[in-house]
Amino acid sequence: MDRFDRYWIGIVVGLIIPAAFALTYIEVMNLWYPLRTLQFQVGGVMNKLLMVSVFPDLALLFVFYTTDTWRLAKGVLIGALPYILAMIALSM
């Protein structure tokens, strides 16, 4: 597991996993219409979607911390940061 313990791998995984999870969630829950109409409303669908999409990153972060792959975990946290900041910006 040492050869995968790199910052850039964690950043890429941290950026891709929430986007893939959000697209899957939109498709399964059939949120295309509400997402188009309520996209920029405060407390709307977009803010909740960002909250849901960050959960897989946080679970992955926990797994990487328990397996002592510190650089990979830090990269995942840095990759999740844009989603967390967008969630905070939309909630204000």
N, C-alpha and C positions, 0 to 999 in steps of 0.2 A: 504494500500500500504506500510505501515511501516514494515510489516514482510518480504517483499521482498527486502527491502533496505539494501542489504549486498554486500560487495566487491566481494566475491567469485562468486556470481550469475552474477554480471556484467562482471567479467573476463571470465566466461564460455560462456556467451552470446556473448561477444565481440570476442571470438575466433571462435565460431561456425557459427555465422551469415555470416561473409565474405566468409568462406569456402563454405558454402551451396549456397550462392549467386553466387560465382564464378563457381561452378559446374553447377548450373542451367543456367548461362549465356553461358558457354561453350556448353552445350547441345542445347540450343535454337538457338544460333548463328552458330552452327556446326563448332567450332574452334578446333576440335581434331587434324586435319592434320597440320594446321599452328602452333599449339602449340608444336607439336613434332618436326617440322623442324626449327622453328625460336625461340626456347625457350630461348636461352642465347644471342641472338643478342641485342645490345644496341638499345633501342627504339622499340623493337620487341613487339610481342603479349603479352608476360609475364608481362611486365611493365604496359601496358594498362589494362590488366586483373586485376592486383593488384590495380590500381587506381579505377577501376569500383567497385571492391569488397569492398572497404572501405566506399563507400557512404552510404550503409544501416546502418553501425555503427554510422556514423556521424548524420544521421537522428534520430536514436535511442537515441543518446547522447543529441540531442536537445529536444526530448520529455521528457527524464528523468530530464533534467535541468529545464524545464518549470513546471514539476510536483513536483519539490523540493525533488526529491529522489537523494540526492547528492552522497551518497556512491555507489549506483548502477551506476550512471553516471560516476564516477571515475573508477569503475571497467570496464565498457565498454571501456573507453579510454585506460586503461592499456591493455585490451584484443586486442584492435586495433593496439597497438603500434608495435608488430612484423610485421604486414602487412605494416604499414607505413615505418618502417625501411627497410624492404625488397624492397619496392618501391623506396626509396631513393638510396639504394645500387645498384639496377639495372639501375637506370638512370644515374649513374656516369660512 
